[in-house]
Amino acid sequence: MSNLNGIQMKYIVVKNEDIEKYLNKSDKQLFTNCVGQIQMSREIEGRDNPTYLVINTDELYADEVIDIMKKHGHWGMKGESE
């Protein structure tokens, strides 16, 4: 397991496979509506809807990625900037 000291839980990541596997049709529609509402609201505010890179913390290279993030100031408890 990677050294997660100082991690900020800023994002929620859900695998598409888990959505298909665990949500019924009604829940999938609700989830889609919620995500769509967030995207639309961000656009109205003039914010973009970026694509994110995601790694699992149990990957062998996770500590290297954490070190890179720390080097560039993208690790730990900071303000809500993007």
The first five atom37 places (N, CA, C, CB, O) and aatype in JSON, in Angstrom:
{
  "aatype": [12, 15, 2, 10, 2, 7, 9, 5, 12, 11, 18, 9, 19, 19, 11, 2, 6, 3, 9, 6, 11, 18, 10, 2, 11, 15, 3, 11, 5, 10, 13, 16, 2, 4, 19, 7, 5, 9, 5, 12, 15, 1, 6, 9, 6, 7, 1, 3, 2, 14, 16, 18, 10, 19, 9, 2, 16, 3, 6, 10, 18, 0, 3, 6, 19, 9, 3, 9, 12, 11, 11, 8, 7, 8, 17, 7, 12, 11, 7, 6, 15, 6],
  "atom_mask": [
    [1, 1, 1, 1, 1],
    [1, 1, 1, 1, 1],
    [1, 1, 1, 1, 1],
    [1, 1, 1, 1, 1],
    [1, 1, 1, 1, 1],
    [1, 1, 1, 0, 1],
    [1, 1, 1, 1, 1],
    [1, 1, 1, 1, 1],
    [1, 1, 1, 1, 1],
    [1, 1, 1, 1, 1],
    [1, 1, 1, 1, 1],
    [1, 1, 1, 1, 1],
    [1, 1, 1, 1, 1],
    [1, 1, 1, 1, 1],
    [1, 1, 1, 1, 1],
    [1, 1, 1, 1, 1],
    [1, 1, 1, 1, 1],
    [1, 1, 1, 1, 1],
    [1, 1, 1, 1, 1],
    [1, 1, 1, 1, 1],
    [1, 1, 1, 1, 1],
    [1, 1, 1, 1, 1],
    [1, 1, 1, 1, 1],
    [1, 1, 1, 1, 1],
    [1, 1, 1, 1, 1],
    [1, 1, 1, 1, 1],
    [1, 1, 1, 1, 1],
    [1, 1, 1, 1, 1],
    [1, 1, 1, 1, 1],
    [1, 1, 1, 1, 1],
    [1, 1, 1, 1, 1],
    [1, 1, 1, 1, 1],
    [1, 1, 1, 1, 1],
    [1, 1, 1, 1, 1],
    [1, 1, 1, 1, 1],
    [1, 1, 1, 0, 1],
    [1, 1, 1, 1, 1],
    [1, 1, 1, 1, 1],
    [1, 1, 1, 1, 1],
    [1, 1, 1, 1, 1],
    [1, 1, 1, 1, 1],
    [1, 1, 1, 1, 1],
    [1, 1, 1, 1, 1],
    [1, 1, 1, 1, 1],
    [1, 1, 1, 1, 1],
    [1, 1, 1, 0, 1],
    [1, 1, 1, 1, 1],
    [1, 1, 1, 1, 1],
    [1, 1, 1, 1, 1],
    [1, 1, 1, 1, 1],
    [1, 1, 1, 1, 1],
    [1, 1, 1, 1, 1],
    [1, 1, 1, 1, 1],
    [1, 1, 1, 1, 1],
    [1, 1, 1, 1, 1],
    [1, 1, 1, 1, 1],
    [1, 1, 1, 1, 1],
    [1, 1, 1, 1, 1],
    [1, 1, 1, 1, 1],
    [1, 1, 1, 1, 1],
    [1, 1, 1, 1, 1],
    [1, 1, 1, 1, 1],
    [1, 1, 1, 1, 1],
    [1, 1, 1, 1, 1],
    [1, 1, 1, 1, 1],
    [1, 1, 1, 1, 1],
    [1, 1, 1, 1, 1],
    [1, 1, 1, 1, 1],
    [1, 1, 1, 1, 1],
    [1, 1, 1, 1, 1],
    [1, 1, 1, 1, 1],
    [1, 1, 1, 1, 1],
    [1, 1, 1, 0, 1],
    [1, 1, 1, 1, 1],
    [1, 1, 1, 1, 1],
    [1, 1, 1, 0, 1],
    [1, 1, 1, 1, 1],
    [1, 1, 1, 1, 1],
    [1, 1, 1, 0, 1],
    [1, 1, 1, 1, 1],
    [1, 1, 1, 1, 1],
    [1, 1, 1, 1, 1]
  ],
  "atom_positions": [
    [[0.85, -1.18, 0.0], [0.0, 0.0, 0.0], [0.89, 1.23, 0.0], [-0.96, 0.01, 1.22], [1.92, 1.27, 0.67]],
    [[0.48, 2.22, -0.73], [1.23, 3.46, -0.86], [1.16, 4.29, 0.41], [0.71, 4.26, -2.04], [0.28, 4.09, 1.25]],
    [[2.1, 5.21, 0.53], [2.11, 6.15, 1.65], [1.08, 7.24, 1.36], [3.54, 6.75, 1.87], [1.34, 8.15, 0.56]],
    [[-0.06, 7.16, 1.99], [-1.16, 8.09, 1.71], [-1.26, 9.21, 2.73], [-2.46, 7.34, 1.67], [-2.29, 9.89, 2.8]],
    [[-0.21, 9.42, 3.53], [-0.23, 10.51, 4.5], [-0.48, 11.83, 3.8], [1.09, 10.57, 5.27], [0.19, 12.17, 2.82]],
    [[-1.44, 12.58, 4.29], [-1.74, 13.89, 3.74], [-2.69, 13.88, 2.56], [0.0, 0.0, 0.0], [-2.97, 14.93, 1.99]],
    [[-3.19, 12.71, 2.17], [-4.09, 12.65, 1.02], [-5.35, 13.46, 1.3], [-4.44, 11.19, 0.68], [-5.88, 13.44, 2.41]],
    [[-5.82, 14.15, 0.3], [-7.06, 14.9, 0.38], [-8.1, 14.18, -0.46], [-6.87, 16.39, -0.1], [-7.92, 13.99, -1.66]],
    [[-9.18, 13.77, 0.16], [-10.24, 13.07, -0.55], [-11.08, 14.11, -1.29], [-11.13, 12.22, 0.43], [-12.12, 14.55, -0.8]],
    [[-10.62, 14.49, -2.46], [-11.22, 15.58, -3.22], [-12.14, 15.08, -4.33], [-10.13, 16.44, -3.81], [-12.98, 15.83, -4.83]],
    [[-12.0, 13.84, -4.72], [-12.75, 13.3, -5.85], [-13.44, 12.0, -5.48], [-11.84, 13.08, -7.05], [-13.01, 11.29, -4.57]],
    [[-14.49, 11.7, -6.18], [-15.16, 10.41, -6.09], [-14.94, 9.73, -7.43], [-16.69, 10.56, -5.75], [-15.22, 10.32, -8.48]],
    [[-14.44, 8.51, -7.4], [-14.21, 7.76, -8.63], [-15.07, 6.5, -8.58], [-12.7, 7.4, -8.8], [-15.02, 5.75, -7.61]],
    [[-15.85, 6.29, -9.62], [-16.68, 5.1, -9.71], [-16.39, 4.43, -11.04], [-18.21, 5.46, -9.57], [-16.46, 5.06, -12.1]],
    [[-16.05, 3.15, -10.98], [-15.78, 2.42, -12.22], [-17.08, 2.24, -13.0], [-15.12, 1.05, -11.92], [-18.11, 1.9, -12.43]],
    [[-17.01, 2.47, -14.3], [-18.18, 2.25, -15.16], [-18.7, 0.82, -15.01], [-17.82, 2.53, -16.63], [-19.91, 0.59, -15.02]],
    [[-17.77, -0.11, -14.88], [-18.14, -1.52, -14.71], [-19.0, -1.72, -13.45], [-16.86, -2.39, -14.62], [-19.94, -2.51, -13.46]],
    [[-18.68, -1.0, -12.38], [-19.47, -1.11, -11.14], [-20.85, -0.49, -11.29], [-18.73, -0.44, -9.99], [-21.82, -0.98, -10.7]],
    [[-20.95, 0.57, -12.06], [-22.26, 1.17, -12.33], [-23.15, 0.16, -13.03], [-22.11, 2.46, -13.19], [-24.3, -0.04, -12.65]],
    [[-22.6, -0.48, -14.05], [-23.36, -1.49, -14.79], [-23.72, -2.69, -13.92], [-22.57, -1.96, -15.99], [-24.82, -3.24, -14.03]],
    [[-22.81, -3.08, -13.07], [-22.99, -4.29, -12.27], [-23.93, -4.08, -11.09], [-21.66, -4.77, -11.77], [-24.74, -4.97, -10.78]],
    [[-23.85, -2.94, -10.41], [-24.53, -2.78, -9.13], [-25.76, -1.88, -9.14], [-23.57, -2.25, -8.17], [-26.53, -1.88, -8.18]],
    [[-25.96, -1.11, -10.2], [-27.12, -0.22, -10.24], [-28.2, -0.78, -11.16], [-26.71, 1.18, -10.69], [-27.9, -1.3, -12.23]],
    [[-29.44, -0.65, -10.72], [-30.54, -1.03, -11.61], [-30.79, 0.1, -12.6], [-31.83, -1.35, -10.79], [-30.15, 1.15, -12.53]],
    [[-31.68, -0.11, -13.51], [-31.93, 0.85, -14.58], [-32.31, 2.23, -14.04], [-33.03, 0.34, -15.51], [-31.83, 3.25, -14.52]],
    [[-33.18, 2.24, -13.03], [-33.61, 3.51, -12.43], [-32.45, 4.23, -11.75], [-34.74, 3.25, -11.41], [-32.31, 5.45, -11.91]],
    [[-31.63, 3.51, -11.02], [-30.48, 4.11, -10.34], [-29.45, 4.62, -11.34], [-29.83, 3.1, -9.39], [-28.85, 5.67, -11.12]],
    [[-29.25, 3.9, -12.43], [-28.33, 4.35, -13.48], [-28.81, 5.68, -14.06], [-28.21, 3.3, -14.6], [-28.01, 6.58, -14.3]],
    [[-30.12, 5.79, -14.29], [-30.68, 7.02, -14.83], [-30.5, 8.17, -13.85], [-32.16, 6.84, -15.18], [-30.15, 9.28, -14.25]],
    [[-30.75, 7.92, -12.58], [-30.57, 8.93, -11.54], [-29.12, 9.38, -11.47], [-31.03, 8.39, -10.17], [-28.83, 10.57, -11.4]],
    [[-28.21, 8.42, -11.5], [-26.78, 8.73, -11.48], [-26.4, 9.59, -12.69], [-25.95, 7.44, -11.45], [-25.7, 10.6, -12.55]],
    [[-26.85, 9.19, -13.86], [-26.58, 9.94, -15.08], [-27.13, 11.36, -14.99], [-27.18, 9.23, -16.3], [-26.47, 12.31, -15.4]],
    [[-28.35, 11.51, -14.45], [-28.95, 12.83, -14.28], [-28.13, 13.7, -13.34], [-30.38, 12.71, -13.77], [-27.92, 14.89, -13.6]],
    [[-27.66, 13.12, -12.23], [-26.86, 13.87, -11.26], [-25.55, 14.35, -11.88], [-26.58, 13.01, -10.03], [-25.18, 15.51, -11.72]],
    [[-24.86, 13.46, -12.57], [-23.6, 13.84, -13.21], [-23.86, 14.91, -14.27], [-22.91, 12.59, -13.84], [-23.08, 15.86, -14.39]],
    [[-24.92, 14.76, -15.03], [-25.28, 15.75, -16.04], [-25.57, 17.11, -15.44], [0.0, 0.0, 0.0], [-25.17, 18.13, -16.0]],
    [[-26.25, 17.14, -14.31], [-26.55, 18.4, -13.63], [-25.27, 19.1, -13.18], [-27.47, 18.14, -12.42], [-25.15, 20.32, -13.3]],
    [[-24.33, 18.32, -12.66], [-23.05, 18.9, -12.24], [-22.31, 19.47, -13.44], [-22.18, 17.84, -11.52], [-21.78, 20.58, -13.38]],
    [[-22.26, 18.71, -14.54], [-21.56, 19.19, -15.73], [-22.21, 20.46, -16.28], [-21.55, 18.1, -16.82], [-21.51, 21.41, -16.64]],
    [[-23.53, 20.49, -16.34], [-24.24, 21.65, -16.85], [-24.01, 22.87, -15.95], [-25.75, 21.36, -16.97], [-23.8, 23.98, -16.44]],
    [[-24.04, 22.66, -14.65], [-23.82, 23.76, -13.71], [-22.41, 24.32, -13.83], [-24.07, 23.3, -12.28], [-22.22, 25.54, -13.75]],
    [[-21.44, 23.45, -14.01], [-20.06, 23.92, -14.2], [-19.95, 24.76, -15.47], [-19.09, 22.72, -14.28], [-19.28, 25.8, -15.47]],
    [[-20.6, 24.34, -16.53], [-20.56, 25.09, -17.78], [-21.22, 26.46, -17.61], [-21.25, 24.3, -18.91], [-20.71, 27.46, -18.11]],
    [[-22.35, 26.51, -16.91], [-23.04, 27.78, -16.67], [-22.13, 28.74, -15.9], [-24.36, 27.54, -15.89], [-22.15, 29.94, -16.14]],
    [[-21.34, 28.21, -14.97], [-20.41, 29.02, -14.19], [-19.14, 29.36, -14.97], [-20.04, 28.29, -12.91], [-18.26, 30.06, -14.47]],
    [[-19.05, 28.87, -16.2], [-17.87, 29.14, -17.02], [-16.68, 28.26, -16.7], [0.0, 0.0, 0.0], [-15.55, 28.56, -17.08]],
    [[-16.93, 27.16, -16.0], [-15.87, 26.22, -15.65], [-15.85, 25.08, -16.67], [-16.05, 25.68, -14.2], [-16.87, 24.77, -17.28]],
    [[-14.69, 24.47, -16.83], [-14.61, 23.35, -17.75], [-14.96, 22.04, -17.05], [-13.2, 23.26, -18.36], [-15.14, 22.01, -15.83]],
    [[-15.06, 20.99, -17.8], [-15.3, 19.64, -17.3], [-14.11, 18.78, -17.71], [-16.65, 19.05, -17.85], [-14.17, 18.07, -18.71]],
    [[-13.02, 18.85, -16.93], [-11.79, 18.17, -17.33], [-11.89, 16.66, -17.25], [-10.64, 18.64, -16.49], [-12.77, 16.1, -16.59]],
    [[-10.97, 16.02, -17.92], [-10.79, 14.58, -17.83], [-9.65, 14.33, -16.85], [-10.49, 13.93, -19.24], [-8.64, 15.04, -16.87]],
    [[-9.8, 13.34, -15.99], [-8.81, 13.08, -14.95], [-8.09, 11.76, -15.2], [-9.48, 13.06, -13.59], [-8.63, 10.83, -15.79]],
    [[-6.85, 11.71, -14.73], [-6.09, 10.47, -14.7], [-6.31, 9.86, -13.32], [-4.56, 10.7, -15.0], [-6.27, 10.57, -12.32]],
    [[-6.52, 8.56, -13.27], [-6.8, 7.88, -12.0], [-5.86, 6.69, -11.87], [-8.29, 7.43, -11.91], [-5.67, 5.92, -12.82]],
    [[-5.26, 6.55, -10.7], [-4.47, 5.35, -10.42], [-4.97, 4.73, -9.12], [-2.94, 5.68, -10.33], [-5.45, 5.43, -8.23]],
    [[-4.85, 3.44, -9.02], [-5.18, 2.75, -7.78], [-3.99, 2.86, -6.84], [-5.54, 1.26, -8.04], [-2.84, 2.78, -7.26]],
    [[-4.28, 3.05, -5.55], [-3.2, 3.22, -4.58], [-2.41, 1.94, -4.34], [-3.77, 3.71, -3.28], [-1.34, 1.98, -3.75]],
    [[-2.92, 0.81, -4.79], [-2.19, -0.44, -4.61], [-1.28, -0.78, -5.79], [-3.15, -1.57, -4.38], [-0.65, -1.84, -5.8]],
    [[-1.19, 0.11, -6.77], [-0.28, -0.12, -7.89], [1.17, 0.04, -7.42], [-0.59, 0.87, -9.06], [1.44, 0.85, -6.53]],
    [[2.08, -0.72, -7.99], [3.49, -0.68, -7.6], [4.1, 0.72, -7.79], [4.29, -1.7, -8.4], [5.01, 1.09, -7.06]],
    [[3.61, 1.47, -8.76], [4.16, 2.77, -9.09], [3.44, 3.93, -8.38], [4.11, 2.98, -10.58], [3.77, 5.09, -8.63]],
    [[2.48, 3.63, -7.52], [1.69, 4.69, -6.87], [2.56, 5.66, -6.08], [0.64, 4.07, -5.95], [2.32, 6.87, -6.13]],
    [[3.56, 5.16, -5.35], [4.41, 6.06, -4.58], [5.18, 7.02, -5.48], [5.39, 5.25, -3.73], [5.42, 8.17, -5.11]],
    [[5.57, 6.57, -6.66], [6.25, 7.45, -7.61], [5.31, 8.56, -8.07], [6.77, 6.66, -8.82], [5.72, 9.72, -8.18]],
    [[4.07, 8.22, -8.33], [3.09, 9.21, -8.76], [2.83, 10.21, -7.63], [1.76, 8.53, -9.19], [2.73, 11.41, -7.87]],
    [[2.73, 9.7, -6.39], [2.55, 10.58, -5.24], [3.71, 11.55, -5.13], [2.41, 9.75, -3.95], [3.5, 12.74, -4.88]],
    [[4.93, 11.07, -5.31], [6.1, 11.95, -5.25], [6.03, 13.03, -6.32], [7.38, 11.14, -5.41], [6.38, 14.19, -6.06]],
    [[5.6, 12.67, -7.52], [5.45, 13.66, -8.61], [4.4, 14.7, -8.23], [5.07, 12.95, -9.94], [4.6, 15.9, -8.44]],
    [[3.29, 14.24, -7.68], [2.21, 15.16, -7.29], [2.7, 16.11, -6.2], [0.98, 14.38, -6.8], [2.41, 17.31, -6.24]],
    [[3.44, 15.58, -5.22], [3.99, 16.43, -4.16], [4.94, 17.47, -4.74], [4.72, 15.58, -3.1], [4.92, 18.64, -4.35]],
    [[5.78, 17.04, -5.67], [6.75, 17.95, -6.31], [6.06, 19.12, -6.97], [7.6, 17.19, -7.34], [6.6, 20.23, -6.99]],
    [[4.88, 18.9, -7.51], [4.16, 19.94, -8.24], [3.04, 20.59, -7.41], [3.57, 19.37, -9.51], [2.21, 21.32, -7.95]],
    [[3.02, 20.31, -6.1], [2.06, 20.96, -5.21], [0.64, 20.47, -5.36], [0.0, 0.0, 0.0], [-0.31, 21.21, -5.09]],
    [[0.46, 19.22, -5.79], [-0.88, 18.66, -5.98], [-1.16, 17.53, -5.01], [-1.04, 18.16, -7.41], [-1.8, 16.54, -5.36]],
    [[-0.68, 17.68, -3.78], [-0.89, 16.64, -2.78], [-1.17, 17.3, -1.44], [0.34, 15.7, -2.68], [-0.55, 18.31, -1.09]],
    [[-2.08, 16.74, -0.69], [-2.33, 17.21, 0.66], [-3.47, 18.21, 0.75], [0.0, 0.0, 0.0], [-4.2, 18.43, -0.21]],
    [[-3.59, 18.79, 1.91], [-4.71, 19.68, 2.21], [-4.41, 21.09, 1.69], [-4.99, 19.7, 3.73], [-3.66, 21.85, 2.29]],
    [[-5.03, 21.4, 0.57], [-4.91, 22.73, -0.02], [-6.31, 23.28, -0.22], [-4.11, 22.7, -1.36], [-7.3, 22.62, 0.1]],
    [[-6.37, 24.48, -0.75], [-7.66, 25.08, -1.06], [-8.37, 24.34, -2.17], [0.0, 0.0, 0.0], [-7.82, 23.41, -2.75]],
    [[-9.58, 24.74, -2.47], [-10.41, 24.09, -3.49], [-10.12, 24.66, -4.87], [-11.9, 24.24, -3.15], [-11.04, 25.11, -5.56]],
    [[-8.87, 24.66, -5.28], [-8.54, 25.17, -6.61], [-8.47, 24.01, -7.59], [-7.2, 25.94, -6.6], [-8.35, 22.85, -7.18]],
    [[-8.56, 24.32, -8.87], [-8.43, 23.3, -9.92], [-7.4, 23.73, -10.91], [-9.77, 23.05, -10.62], [-7.14, 23.01, -11.88]]
  ]
}
